[in-house]
Amino acid sequence: MIKASAPGKLMLFGEHAVVYNKPCIVAAVDHRIGVSLEKREDRKIVLSAPDINFKNYVALIDDLVKSHPKKVRFVLTSVFNFFEKYKIKSGLDIETKSEFSDRIGLGSSSAVVVSTIKALSELFEIEVGKKEIFDLAYKTVLDIQGVGSGFDVAAAIYGGFLLFVKGGKTIKSIKTEKIPLVVGYTGVKADTSTLVKRVSERLKENPKGINKIFEEIERIVNLAEIEMENQNWEKIGKLMSLNQDLLRNLGISSKELENLIRAALKGGAYGAKLSGAGGGDCMIAVTCKEEQDRVKKEIERVGGKIIEVKIPAKGVRVE
Ligand code: MEV
């Protein structure tokens, strides 16, 4: 049996603007998704995902892209794309195991796609480089979701902190220490496609204003890259708050996110922002070590749930 695992992610700077070819900064987090594979003698793909209550779901290898339930589509489409590219057909037993919920926006879909492709390359003894995994995994995510920059796929493959440009045009590692981050979950599931669409509608209505916001976000990302390497967390916090002002102006923040962000700042955080698509999911705050507990308490006091993460985490690996 072959097993591979890949980490989830947190967007630190640059969400949404990255869809329009601006850079972003992403961190891989230590919540991983593992995929175990074994060959079968028949033409069945038998998939179990106990964390999401899927046991022994059967798909035929000639029928992998038919309308399967959304929960198994990422794994089955990864298998389909891998088989197509490397001209393979084989029955498989697959089991996925997740250390985090698919409801909090930490990138479970991209992590499961990357783990599946890495495990398949090991099982069939095909050497597949990181950029090749990226291209195949990004195609798989786009096949299903239709939208996305691929930043989450890059984090799952390369790990660490990355400066990233859409489609993998830039994937650059940022050298820094662990960033003192607090993560608060709003309890609301965000729908990335809807929010990306909302921004594209705003861009159509007001191209000049929205492009100006994207340019400002790009400026913040470039400054943040330097300050991360300097490990100047106070500056990083200030840049996060500036990024949040721009995201609010884009219209993708929410009452719940704003409550948690306000609470983090009240608790003494250097700065805070939403992380990801907006509309819900998680917010992040940078604090000094001494204020971390106070920031967490304030977030909890207004109804947020603290998600304990260690960052940066290592990229995809065979277990
Ligand atoms: C979603 O987590 C981040 C977005 O920038 C979309 C993407 O980059 O794929 C909104």
Residues whose N, C-alpha, C, O or C-beta is under 5 A from the ligand:
A	BS01	MEV	E15 H16 V18 V19 G148 S149 G150 T192 G276 A277
